[in-house]
Amino acid sequence: MADETSGTVASGIRGIWSRAEEALGLNRPMVPVVRLHGTISPEQKPGRINMENASPVLEKAFKMKRAKAVAIVINSPGGSAVQSRLVSNRIRQLADKYRKRALIFIEDVAASGGYFIAVGGDEIIADPSSIVGSIGVIYAGFGFEEAIAKIGVKRRVHTAGKNKSMLDPFVPEKKSDVERLKMFENDIHQIFIDHIKLHRGKKLAASDDELFTGEWWTAIRGLDLGLVDALGDMHSELQKRFGEDVVLKPIKAKRALFAMPRIGLSGGSFSQNIGADLIGAVEERALWSRFGL
């Protein structure tokens, strides 16, 4: 009798647990989703992608034992070469460590640094109209020497080291500075190329002269070039792979309880910070607008 009672209780507990699992979705396949949206920059501001804010979210996603894979959605026009490489490498390290596939989904654009990050995954799936590529390095600035001459302002700069004021926007551009800059850009470009070849390898289906010019393409053309593995969207692709009842679990960064105001705390004056913010906003807008976004 005791055995029968014990068996009935155990069966009842299993039934309750099974219903609880079903209600909570615990018996359904689950894929965590990490969204990397914005320009790539070491700045800790909304709309920025960098190692500091991406790494904890990525690690949380990959550590989930129930995860069938990790979906990483990228929407970025590029930015810092260093941060791009760090985040891309972190994706690869975590995927290898936890033995989970990193499925990269490109939305509007994964260009330049955005594409740099994307190749760290196992597969790249993009919307047919997504923009991919732009595998190159760019430096952009302004020349104000004529403007300050018109208003009667003289630039006074004192340095130790003859190249310390390289590319000063308030003096005429020097040929030697441009040559030095090109050397710097070529070094970074080669790092970018090597990273793509390491992770895409034989998937690349075009010559270096076609792939690495800084040109960008729609994902349809990117598929032919070997820059992406498939065309599609995240929901459809994950349902196809893991079933229609797959649970997509968004993983977001923790928000600080108290946030200190940035203006006036960076060592500059109020007007300097406002000026820096305006220039930063213009540069960010220019990155997105290159792709019609």
Short mmCIF file of the C-alpha atoms (twelve columns), coordinates in Angstrom:
data_MODEL
# 
_entry.id   MODEL 
# 
loop_
_atom_site.group_PDB 
_atom_site.id 
_atom_site.type_symbol 
_atom_site.label_atom_id 
_atom_site.label_alt_id 
_atom_site.label_comp_id 
_atom_site.label_asym_id 
_atom_site.label_seq_id 
_atom_site.Cartn_x 
_atom_site.Cartn_y 
_atom_site.Cartn_z 
_atom_site.pdbx_PDB_model_num 
ATOM 1   C CA . MET A 1   0.000  0.000  0.000   1 
ATOM 2   C CA . ALA A 2   2.831  2.360  0.904   1 
ATOM 3   C CA . ASP A 3   4.494  1.663  -2.438  1 
ATOM 4   C CA . GLU A 4   1.260  2.367  -4.301  1 
ATOM 5   C CA . THR A 5   0.758  5.640  -2.424  1 
ATOM 6   C CA . SER A 6   4.365  6.675  -3.032  1 
ATOM 7   C CA . GLY A 7   4.033  5.876  -6.723  1 
ATOM 8   C CA . THR A 8   0.786  7.850  -6.991  1 
ATOM 9   C CA . VAL A 9   2.350  10.886 -5.287  1 
ATOM 10  C CA . ALA A 10  5.429  10.704 -7.530  1 
ATOM 11  C CA . SER A 11  3.237  10.408 -10.616 1 
ATOM 12  C CA . GLY A 12  1.200  13.383 -9.490  1 
ATOM 13  C CA . ILE A 13  4.310  15.469 -8.910  1 
ATOM 14  C CA . ARG A 14  5.609  14.554 -12.366 1 
ATOM 15  C CA . GLY A 15  2.286  15.544 -13.864 1 
ATOM 16  C CA . ILE A 16  2.297  18.909 -12.072 1 
ATOM 17  C CA . TRP A 17  5.898  19.538 -13.125 1 
ATOM 18  C CA . SER A 18  5.147  18.578 -16.713 1 
ATOM 19  C CA . ARG A 19  2.213  20.993 -16.843 1 
ATOM 20  C CA . ALA A 20  4.348  23.717 -15.252 1 
ATOM 21  C CA . GLU A 21  7.088  23.147 -17.821 1 
ATOM 22  C CA . GLU A 22  4.552  23.393 -20.618 1 
ATOM 23  C CA . ALA A 23  3.000  26.565 -19.177 1 
ATOM 24  C CA . LEU A 24  6.414  28.181 -18.786 1 
ATOM 25  C CA . GLY A 25  7.673  26.941 -22.131 1 
ATOM 26  C CA . LEU A 26  10.482 24.979 -20.461 1 
ATOM 27  C CA . ASN A 27  9.884  21.923 -22.646 1 
ATOM 28  C CA . ARG A 28  10.123 23.928 -25.856 1 
ATOM 29  C CA . PRO A 29  13.370 24.594 -27.753 1 
ATOM 30  C CA . MET A 30  14.862 27.961 -26.814 1 
ATOM 31  C CA . VAL A 31  17.256 30.318 -28.617 1 
ATOM 32  C CA . PRO A 32  18.597 33.431 -26.855 1 
ATOM 33  C CA . VAL A 33  18.710 36.550 -29.031 1 
ATOM 34  C CA . VAL A 34  21.350 39.281 -28.682 1 
ATOM 35  C CA . ARG A 35  20.881 42.517 -30.626 1 
ATOM 36  C CA . LEU A 36  23.954 44.564 -31.559 1 
ATOM 37  C CA . HIS A 37  22.585 47.807 -32.941 1 
ATOM 38  C CA . GLY A 38  24.416 51.063 -33.573 1 
ATOM 39  C CA . THR A 39  27.775 52.466 -34.497 1 
ATOM 40  C CA . ILE A 40  30.883 50.776 -33.107 1 
ATOM 41  C CA . SER A 41  32.716 52.957 -30.626 1 
ATOM 42  C CA . PRO A 42  34.409 52.687 -27.218 1 
ATOM 43  C CA . GLU A 43  32.045 55.400 -25.925 1 
ATOM 44  C CA . GLN A 44  29.568 54.172 -23.323 1 
ATOM 45  C CA . LYS A 45  26.489 55.775 -24.824 1 
ATOM 46  C CA . PRO A 46  23.160 54.455 -26.125 1 
ATOM 47  C CA . GLY A 47  23.396 53.270 -29.711 1 
ATOM 48  C CA . ARG A 48  27.034 52.167 -29.411 1 
ATOM 49  C CA . ILE A 49  28.527 48.696 -29.818 1 
ATOM 50  C CA . ASN A 50  31.749 47.867 -28.009 1 
ATOM 51  C CA . MET A 51  33.460 45.125 -26.045 1 
ATOM 52  C CA . GLU A 52  32.432 46.509 -22.665 1 
ATOM 53  C CA . ASN A 53  28.710 46.465 -23.309 1 
ATOM 54  C CA . ALA A 54  28.524 43.499 -25.708 1 
ATOM 55  C CA . SER A 55  30.627 40.919 -23.860 1 
ATOM 56  C CA . PRO A 56  28.412 40.446 -20.743 1 
ATOM 57  C CA . VAL A 57  25.267 40.066 -22.857 1 
ATOM 58  C CA . LEU A 58  26.920 37.603 -25.230 1 
ATOM 59  C CA . GLU A 59  28.303 35.542 -22.355 1 
ATOM 60  C CA . LYS A 60  24.905 35.402 -20.664 1 
ATOM 61  C CA . ALA A 61  23.360 34.098 -23.892 1 
ATOM 62  C CA . PHE A 62  26.000 31.443 -24.574 1 
ATOM 63  C CA . LYS A 63  25.950 30.171 -20.961 1 
ATOM 64  C CA . MET A 64  22.246 29.252 -21.143 1 
ATOM 65  C CA . LYS A 65  22.158 25.458 -20.905 1 
ATOM 66  C CA . ARG A 66  18.826 25.135 -22.722 1 
ATOM 67  C CA . ALA A 67  19.981 27.198 -25.678 1 
ATOM 68  C CA . LYS A 68  19.964 25.296 -28.960 1 
ATOM 69  C CA . ALA A 69  22.103 28.043 -30.517 1 
ATOM 70  C CA . VAL A 70  22.637 31.769 -30.042 1 
ATOM 71  C CA . ALA A 71  21.091 34.259 -32.464 1 
ATOM 72  C CA . ILE A 72  23.009 37.526 -32.847 1 
ATOM 73  C CA . VAL A 73  21.243 40.285 -34.760 1 
ATOM 74  C CA . ILE A 74  23.574 42.908 -36.243 1 
ATOM 75  C CA . ASN A 75  22.543 46.305 -37.513 1 
ATOM 76  C CA . SER A 76  25.600 48.537 -37.790 1 
ATOM 77  C CA . PRO A 77  27.270 50.795 -40.378 1 
ATOM 78  C CA . GLY A 78  30.673 50.338 -38.759 1 
ATOM 79  C CA . GLY A 79  33.024 52.364 -36.589 1 
ATOM 80  C CA . SER A 80  36.053 51.487 -34.475 1 
ATOM 81  C CA . ALA A 81  38.278 48.810 -36.008 1 
ATOM 82  C CA . VAL A 82  39.583 47.796 -32.583 1 
ATOM 83  C CA . GLN A 83  36.151 47.351 -30.992 1 
ATOM 84  C CA . SER A 84  34.909 45.503 -34.089 1 
ATOM 85  C CA . ARG A 85  37.713 42.978 -33.815 1 
ATOM 86  C CA . LEU A 86  37.295 42.558 -30.056 1 
ATOM 87  C CA . VAL A 87  33.551 41.869 -30.289 1 
ATOM 88  C CA . SER A 88  33.981 39.524 -33.271 1 
ATOM 89  C CA . ASN A 89  36.656 37.548 -31.453 1 
ATOM 90  C CA . ARG A 90  34.502 37.401 -28.311 1 
ATOM 91  C CA . ILE A 91  31.638 35.841 -30.267 1 
ATOM 92  C CA . ARG A 92  33.974 33.184 -31.631 1 
ATOM 93  C CA . GLN A 93  35.565 32.488 -28.232 1 
ATOM 94  C CA . LEU A 94  32.206 32.005 -26.503 1 
ATOM 95  C CA . ALA A 95  30.790 29.861 -29.304 1 
ATOM 96  C CA . ASP A 96  33.815 27.547 -29.058 1 
ATOM 97  C CA . LYS A 97  33.853 27.521 -25.250 1 
ATOM 98  C CA . TYR A 98  30.168 26.619 -24.822 1 
ATOM 99  C CA . ARG A 99  29.943 24.574 -28.033 1 
ATOM 100 C CA . LYS A 100 26.976 26.468 -29.358 1 
ATOM 101 C CA . ARG A 101 26.517 27.738 -32.892 1 
ATOM 102 C CA . ALA A 102 26.522 31.499 -33.292 1 
ATOM 103 C CA . LEU A 103 23.925 32.354 -35.916 1 
ATOM 104 C CA . ILE A 104 24.376 35.895 -37.227 1 
ATOM 105 C CA . PHE A 105 21.326 37.661 -38.624 1 
ATOM 106 C CA . ILE A 106 21.861 40.893 -40.550 1 
ATOM 107 C CA . GLU A 107 18.999 43.367 -40.705 1 
ATOM 108 C CA . ASP A 108 19.434 46.712 -42.502 1 
ATOM 109 C CA . VAL A 109 23.197 46.844 -42.648 1 
ATOM 110 C CA . ALA A 110 26.352 45.073 -41.484 1 
ATOM 111 C CA . ALA A 111 29.000 47.103 -43.247 1 
ATOM 112 C CA . SER A 112 32.637 47.778 -42.484 1 
ATOM 113 C CA . GLY A 113 32.996 47.139 -38.728 1 
ATOM 114 C CA . GLY A 114 29.492 45.664 -38.656 1 
ATOM 115 C CA . TYR A 115 30.595 43.004 -41.133 1 
ATOM 116 C CA . PHE A 116 33.884 42.613 -39.223 1 
ATOM 117 C CA . ILE A 117 31.803 41.537 -36.197 1 
ATOM 118 C CA . ALA A 118 29.518 39.295 -38.251 1 
ATOM 119 C CA . VAL A 119 32.259 36.978 -39.528 1 
ATOM 120 C CA . GLY A 120 32.947 35.824 -35.966 1 
ATOM 121 C CA . GLY A 121 29.773 33.719 -36.126 1 
ATOM 122 C CA . ASP A 122 29.276 30.255 -37.623 1 
ATOM 123 C CA . GLU A 123 26.735 31.350 -40.222 1 
ATOM 124 C CA . ILE A 124 25.579 34.682 -41.618 1 
ATOM 125 C CA . ILE A 125 21.937 34.951 -42.667 1 
ATOM 126 C CA . ALA A 126 20.798 38.254 -44.138 1 
ATOM 127 C CA . ASP A 127 17.632 39.823 -45.448 1 
ATOM 128 C CA . PRO A 128 17.870 39.989 -49.265 1 
ATOM 129 C CA . SER A 129 17.851 43.797 -49.080 1 
ATOM 130 C CA . SER A 130 20.463 44.006 -46.309 1 
ATOM 131 C CA . ILE A 131 23.690 45.850 -47.044 1 
ATOM 132 C CA . VAL A 132 26.932 43.939 -46.478 1 
ATOM 133 C CA . GLY A 133 30.611 44.442 -47.178 1 
ATOM 134 C CA . SER A 134 32.351 47.832 -47.232 1 
ATOM 135 C CA . ILE A 135 35.571 46.011 -46.377 1 
ATOM 136 C CA . GLY A 136 37.893 48.974 -46.196 1 
ATOM 137 C CA . VAL A 137 39.183 51.733 -43.931 1 
ATOM 138 C CA . ILE A 138 38.203 55.377 -44.040 1 
ATOM 139 C CA . TYR A 139 39.446 58.523 -42.353 1 
ATOM 140 C CA . ALA A 140 37.413 61.706 -42.654 1 
ATOM 141 C CA . GLY A 141 38.049 65.137 -41.244 1 
ATOM 142 C CA . PHE A 142 37.671 68.841 -41.915 1 
ATOM 143 C CA . GLY A 143 40.034 71.612 -42.955 1 
ATOM 144 C CA . PHE A 144 39.389 74.942 -41.223 1 
ATOM 145 C CA . GLU A 145 42.545 76.874 -42.170 1 
ATOM 146 C CA . GLU A 146 40.767 79.222 -44.594 1 
ATOM 147 C CA . ALA A 147 37.847 79.780 -42.243 1 
ATOM 148 C CA . ILE A 148 40.006 80.901 -39.320 1 
ATOM 149 C CA . ALA A 149 42.097 83.098 -41.632 1 
ATOM 150 C CA . LYS A 150 38.945 84.951 -42.719 1 
ATOM 151 C CA . ILE A 151 37.956 85.751 -39.156 1 
ATOM 152 C CA . GLY A 152 41.490 86.709 -38.165 1 
ATOM 153 C CA . VAL A 153 42.312 83.795 -35.868 1 
ATOM 154 C CA . LYS A 154 45.837 82.417 -35.656 1 
ATOM 155 C CA . ARG A 155 46.554 78.830 -34.655 1 
ATOM 156 C CA . ARG A 156 49.223 78.404 -31.944 1 
ATOM 157 C CA . VAL A 157 50.452 74.867 -31.390 1 
ATOM 158 C CA . HIS A 158 53.595 73.843 -29.486 1 
ATOM 159 C CA . THR A 159 54.707 70.214 -29.574 1 
ATOM 160 C CA . ALA A 160 57.579 67.967 -28.569 1 
ATOM 161 C CA . GLY A 161 57.903 65.600 -31.520 1 
ATOM 162 C CA . LYS A 162 57.723 66.866 -35.085 1 
ATOM 163 C CA . ASN A 163 54.709 64.719 -36.024 1 
ATOM 164 C CA . LYS A 164 52.648 65.314 -32.899 1 
ATOM 165 C CA . SER A 165 50.322 67.738 -34.701 1 
ATOM 166 C CA . MET A 166 49.783 65.454 -37.684 1 
ATOM 167 C CA . LEU A 167 46.606 66.290 -39.673 1 
ATOM 168 C CA . ASP A 168 45.851 69.388 -37.624 1 
ATOM 169 C CA . PRO A 169 42.561 70.633 -39.182 1 
ATOM 170 C CA . PHE A 170 43.569 74.274 -38.695 1 
ATOM 171 C CA . VAL A 171 46.687 74.192 -40.875 1 
ATOM 172 C CA . PRO A 172 47.121 73.237 -44.565 1 
ATOM 173 C CA . GLU A 173 47.349 69.499 -45.211 1 
ATOM 174 C CA . LYS A 174 50.887 68.123 -45.587 1 
ATOM 175 C CA . LYS A 175 51.787 65.479 -48.156 1 
ATOM 176 C CA . SER A 176 53.919 63.647 -45.588 1 
ATOM 177 C CA . ASP A 177 50.957 63.496 -43.183 1 
ATOM 178 C CA . VAL A 178 48.709 61.998 -45.863 1 
ATOM 179 C CA . GLU A 179 51.336 59.395 -46.768 1 
ATOM 180 C CA . ARG A 180 51.671 58.438 -43.110 1 
ATOM 181 C CA . LEU A 181 47.902 58.195 -42.778 1 
ATOM 182 C CA . LYS A 182 47.672 55.921 -45.830 1 
ATOM 183 C CA . MET A 183 50.239 53.590 -44.290 1 
ATOM 184 C CA . PHE A 184 48.174 53.499 -41.097 1 
ATOM 185 C CA . GLU A 185 44.975 52.762 -43.060 1 
ATOM 186 C CA . ASN A 186 46.658 50.009 -45.095 1 
ATOM 187 C CA . ASP A 187 47.804 48.247 -41.913 1 
ATOM 188 C CA . ILE A 188 44.266 48.226 -40.498 1 
ATOM 189 C CA . HIS A 189 42.809 47.188 -43.853 1 
ATOM 190 C CA . GLN A 190 45.113 44.159 -43.939 1 
ATOM 191 C CA . ILE A 191 44.029 43.168 -40.405 1 
ATOM 192 C CA . PHE A 192 40.407 43.377 -41.599 1 
ATOM 193 C CA . ILE A 193 41.151 41.248 -44.682 1 
ATOM 194 C CA . ASP A 194 43.065 38.628 -42.681 1 
ATOM 195 C CA . HIS A 195 40.204 38.364 -40.184 1 
ATOM 196 C CA . ILE A 196 37.651 37.732 -42.929 1 
ATOM 197 C CA . LYS A 197 39.840 35.171 -44.674 1 
ATOM 198 C CA . LEU A 198 40.418 33.379 -41.361 1 
ATOM 199 C CA . HIS A 199 36.700 33.015 -40.636 1 
ATOM 200 C CA . ARG A 200 35.162 32.812 -44.122 1 
ATOM 201 C CA . GLY A 201 37.989 30.892 -45.773 1 
ATOM 202 C CA . LYS A 202 36.866 28.865 -48.774 1 
ATOM 203 C CA . LYS A 203 33.368 30.342 -48.571 1 
ATOM 204 C CA . LEU A 204 34.668 33.484 -50.288 1 
ATOM 205 C CA . ALA A 205 33.797 33.261 -53.970 1 
ATOM 206 C CA . ALA A 206 35.529 36.261 -55.517 1 
ATOM 207 C CA . SER A 207 39.016 37.722 -55.843 1 
ATOM 208 C CA . ASP A 208 40.600 40.091 -53.335 1 
ATOM 209 C CA . ASP A 209 40.423 42.850 -55.930 1 
ATOM 210 C CA . GLU A 210 36.646 42.554 -55.935 1 
ATOM 211 C CA . LEU A 211 35.934 41.831 -52.278 1 
ATOM 212 C CA . PHE A 212 38.272 44.172 -50.444 1 
ATOM 213 C CA . THR A 213 37.880 47.503 -52.250 1 
ATOM 214 C CA . GLY A 214 35.533 49.057 -49.687 1 
ATOM 215 C CA . GLU A 215 32.550 48.462 -51.970 1 
ATOM 216 C CA . TRP A 216 29.271 47.298 -50.456 1 
ATOM 217 C CA . TRP A 217 26.457 45.173 -51.858 1 
ATOM 218 C CA . THR A 218 22.965 43.910 -51.153 1 
ATOM 219 C CA . ALA A 219 22.877 40.537 -49.456 1 
ATOM 220 C CA . ILE A 220 21.656 38.970 -52.717 1 
ATOM 221 C CA . ARG A 221 24.973 39.848 -54.303 1 
ATOM 222 C CA . GLY A 222 26.776 39.116 -51.043 1 
ATOM 223 C CA . LEU A 223 25.514 35.541 -51.236 1 
ATOM 224 C CA . ASP A 224 27.110 35.116 -54.669 1 
ATOM 225 C CA . LEU A 225 30.364 36.581 -53.354 1 
ATOM 226 C CA . GLY A 226 30.435 34.271 -50.336 1 
ATOM 227 C CA . LEU A 227 30.025 37.080 -47.824 1 
ATOM 228 C CA . VAL A 228 26.787 35.585 -46.444 1 
ATOM 229 C CA . ASP A 229 25.609 31.980 -46.173 1 
ATOM 230 C CA . ALA A 230 21.868 32.345 -46.731 1 
ATOM 231 C CA . LEU A 231 19.050 34.811 -47.260 1 
ATOM 232 C CA . GLY A 232 16.230 35.027 -44.751 1 
ATOM 233 C CA . ASP A 233 14.989 36.474 -41.482 1 
ATOM 234 C CA . MET A 234 15.575 35.359 -37.918 1 
ATOM 235 C CA . HIS A 235 12.083 34.165 -36.997 1 
ATOM 236 C CA . SER A 236 11.546 32.098 -40.132 1 
ATOM 237 C CA . GLU A 237 15.039 30.609 -40.040 1 
ATOM 238 C CA . LEU A 238 14.896 29.598 -36.381 1 
ATOM 239 C CA . GLN A 239 11.423 28.100 -36.758 1 
ATOM 240 C CA . LYS A 240 12.669 26.109 -39.746 1 
ATOM 241 C CA . ARG A 241 15.626 24.786 -37.762 1 
ATOM 242 C CA . PHE A 242 14.103 24.237 -34.321 1 
ATOM 243 C CA . GLY A 243 10.366 23.995 -34.912 1 
ATOM 244 C CA . GLU A 244 7.468  26.430 -34.895 1 
ATOM 245 C CA . ASP A 245 7.251  26.353 -31.095 1 
ATOM 246 C CA . VAL A 246 10.818 27.608 -30.616 1 
ATOM 247 C CA . VAL A 247 11.085 30.253 -27.905 1 
ATOM 248 C CA . LEU A 248 13.160 33.335 -28.757 1 
ATOM 249 C CA . LYS A 249 14.520 34.852 -25.563 1 
ATOM 250 C CA . PRO A 250 15.853 38.439 -25.874 1 
ATOM 251 C CA . ILE A 251 18.999 39.015 -23.806 1 
ATOM 252 C CA . LYS A 252 19.556 42.609 -22.755 1 
ATOM 253 C CA . ALA A 253 22.204 44.427 -20.785 1 
ATOM 254 C CA . LYS A 254 21.496 45.345 -17.195 1 
ATOM 255 C CA . ARG A 255 20.660 48.996 -16.776 1 
ATOM 256 C CA . ALA A 256 22.456 50.988 -14.113 1 
ATOM 257 C CA . LEU A 257 20.232 52.005 -11.206 1 
ATOM 258 C CA . PHE A 258 21.730 55.469 -11.170 1 
ATOM 259 C CA . ALA A 259 23.277 57.140 -14.200 1 
ATOM 260 C CA . MET A 260 25.583 60.119 -13.810 1 
ATOM 261 C CA . PRO A 261 25.052 62.933 -16.310 1 
ATOM 262 C CA . ARG A 262 27.855 62.997 -18.875 1 
ATOM 263 C CA . ILE A 263 28.048 66.706 -19.653 1 
ATOM 264 C CA . GLY A 264 30.633 68.473 -17.541 1 
ATOM 265 C CA . LEU A 265 32.198 65.261 -16.155 1 
ATOM 266 C CA . SER A 266 34.663 64.474 -18.932 1 
ATOM 267 C CA . GLY A 267 37.223 67.102 -18.057 1 
ATOM 268 C CA . GLY A 268 36.058 69.639 -20.619 1 
ATOM 269 C CA . SER A 269 33.891 72.722 -20.369 1 
ATOM 270 C CA . PHE A 270 30.152 72.675 -21.016 1 
ATOM 271 C CA . SER A 271 30.666 74.240 -24.451 1 
ATOM 272 C CA . GLN A 272 33.451 71.773 -25.331 1 
ATOM 273 C CA . ASN A 273 31.254 68.811 -24.467 1 
ATOM 274 C CA . ILE A 274 28.347 70.204 -26.454 1 
ATOM 275 C CA . GLY A 275 30.683 70.746 -29.413 1 
ATOM 276 C CA . ALA A 276 32.048 67.216 -29.152 1 
ATOM 277 C CA . ASP A 277 28.525 65.812 -29.007 1 
ATOM 278 C CA . LEU A 278 27.496 67.755 -32.112 1 
ATOM 279 C CA . ILE A 279 30.524 66.575 -34.087 1 
ATOM 280 C CA . GLY A 280 29.927 63.021 -32.895 1 
ATOM 281 C CA . ALA A 281 26.296 63.181 -33.961 1 
ATOM 282 C CA . VAL A 282 27.268 64.463 -37.421 1 
ATOM 283 C CA . GLU A 283 29.846 61.701 -37.852 1 
ATOM 284 C CA . GLU A 284 27.380 59.029 -36.717 1 
ATOM 285 C CA . ARG A 285 24.686 60.372 -39.036 1 
ATOM 286 C CA . ALA A 286 27.200 60.302 -41.898 1 
ATOM 287 C CA . LEU A 287 27.969 56.620 -41.242 1 
ATOM 288 C CA . TRP A 288 24.314 55.624 -41.484 1 
ATOM 289 C CA . SER A 289 23.503 57.940 -44.388 1 
ATOM 290 C CA . ARG A 290 26.170 56.307 -46.599 1 
ATOM 291 C CA . PHE A 291 23.792 53.383 -46.863 1 
ATOM 292 C CA . GLY A 292 20.617 55.397 -47.298 1 
ATOM 293 C CA . LEU A 293 19.554 54.864 -43.677 1 
# 
